[in-house]
Amino acid sequence: MDEETRLIRTGLANHTLAKTVNPPIQRGSTVLLRDAASLYDDDQLTYGITGLATPSALQAALADLEGAEDVTLYPSGLAAITGALLAVLKAGDEVLVVDSAYKPTRRFCDRLLSRFGVTTTYYDPALDADALMALATPRTRLIVLEAPGSLTFEMQDIPAIAQAANARGIMTLIDNTWAAGFYFKPLAHGVTLSVQALTKYVGGHSDCFMGSVATSDKAVAALLGEAMWDIGWSVSPDDAYTMLRGLRTLATRLPRHHENGLEVARWLQARPEVARVLHPALPDDPGHAIWKRDFTGACGLFGVVLKPCSQTAAKAFLDSLKLFGLGFSWGGYESLALHCDPQLTFRSIPVNLEGPLLRFHVGLESVEDIKADLDQAFTTFRGASPL
Ligand SMILES: *Cc1c(COP(=O)(O)O)cnc(C)c1O
């Protein structure tokens, strides 16, 4: 053969791969089939958009984590939420969404889902199962849950809601990112769809986007798979490898986030500048009893309500933090902070807080260094004329 051809055809030899600890990063769009008949055989893997070695290994590991029969991967956490909604909803349906849901979830419902004839009703996270079911109509197809809620950290009685919804033939979907699939197992409590932004704790290093939807309902799993093909989403094998690597240390990292987070939360509770700490693992938190019953731990993310003060003073506090980065997202190894009030204006049910709301993600640093950083920032804050 000519050199031109040889450069294209050599080095492709199919030899057995050495057994390494981690699965190979198998990159591929085209999948070569054995014979012409196989090209149209639906029982074979015919295209690399799903089913290659690395994403498949991640799906198997996540199915184990979530106690699920089936896991679908998406290019981001938000895509996992929107992908699940698109897969199970149709024109004429109504969806009940908790008012404390991740804000982009609400944006998708209001802007895009509404264009396709799906209506959204936002409900108070404080509603119990009976009060929530009283809002359901014959058109209600899905209830979206999030516990603790984004920014305000309300707990919901997930087992009771899932049971009541199942009895009425209504599906439930939970955004389980806070528990990282580790500290809470929604499917074991009857929830239909458990969604995670793997971007947060599973990745764990603030460097990769991905989302997953876990279910044990075969019919729902089939809908998710179809929507995946219809929409044309796929995840990169390199990213799947990164997520799998993060997953290996999830159970080692999370207890440190739990301990550090809770210690910093208690320390903040005792500060004279703080009105309230929103953290369900604190015994005086309104959601504590549910958290204690259903969850086996807490991650490093919680809220802090300052005593009445200006937004300028709250920003001066954030600006003087040195160890904490200021930024969105969370779940990485590092500490982060932000102020939340601009996001709370979108809520349907007004949130009444004593003062500005800050959110902290407590990372894996030494907890003494974290407290020292907060302490020096409070010194600046007091100098910034709080009122
Ligand atoms: C970050 C986040 C998401 C979305 O994840 P992305 O990968 O950033 O799209 C979804 N839900 C919650 C609760 C989140 O914090």
PDBQT file of the ligand as one rigid body, heavy atoms in Angstrom, charges set to zero:
ROOT
HETATM    1  C1  LIG A 401     -25.012  23.875  40.134  1.00  0.00    +0.000 C 
HETATM    2  C2  LIG A 401     -26.333  23.271  40.320  1.00  0.00    +0.000 A 
HETATM    3  C3  LIG A 401     -27.014  22.720  39.246  1.00  0.00    +0.000 A 
HETATM    4  C4  LIG A 401     -26.532  22.807  37.815  1.00  0.00    +0.000 C 
HETATM    5  O1  LIG A 401     -25.294  22.237  37.578  1.00  0.00    +0.000 OA
HETATM    6  P1  LIG A 401     -24.420  22.744  36.310  1.00  0.00    +0.000 P 
HETATM    7  O2  LIG A 401     -23.526  21.586  36.056  1.00  0.00    +0.000 OA
HETATM    8  O3  LIG A 401     -23.711  23.971  36.762  1.00  0.00    +0.000 OA
HETATM    9  O4  LIG A 401     -25.367  22.986  35.186  1.00  0.00    +0.000 OA
HETATM   10  C5  LIG A 401     -28.235  22.136  39.500  1.00  0.00    +0.000 A 
HETATM   11  N1  LIG A 401     -28.763  22.107  40.729  1.00  0.00    +0.000 NA
HETATM   12  C6  LIG A 401     -28.127  22.632  41.788  1.00  0.00    +0.000 A 
HETATM   13  C7  LIG A 401     -28.769  22.563  43.128  1.00  0.00    +0.000 C 
HETATM   14  C8  LIG A 401     -26.904  23.239  41.621  1.00  0.00    +0.000 A 
HETATM   15  O5  LIG A 401     -26.296  23.806  42.659  1.00  0.00    +0.000 OA
ENDROOT
TORSDOF 0
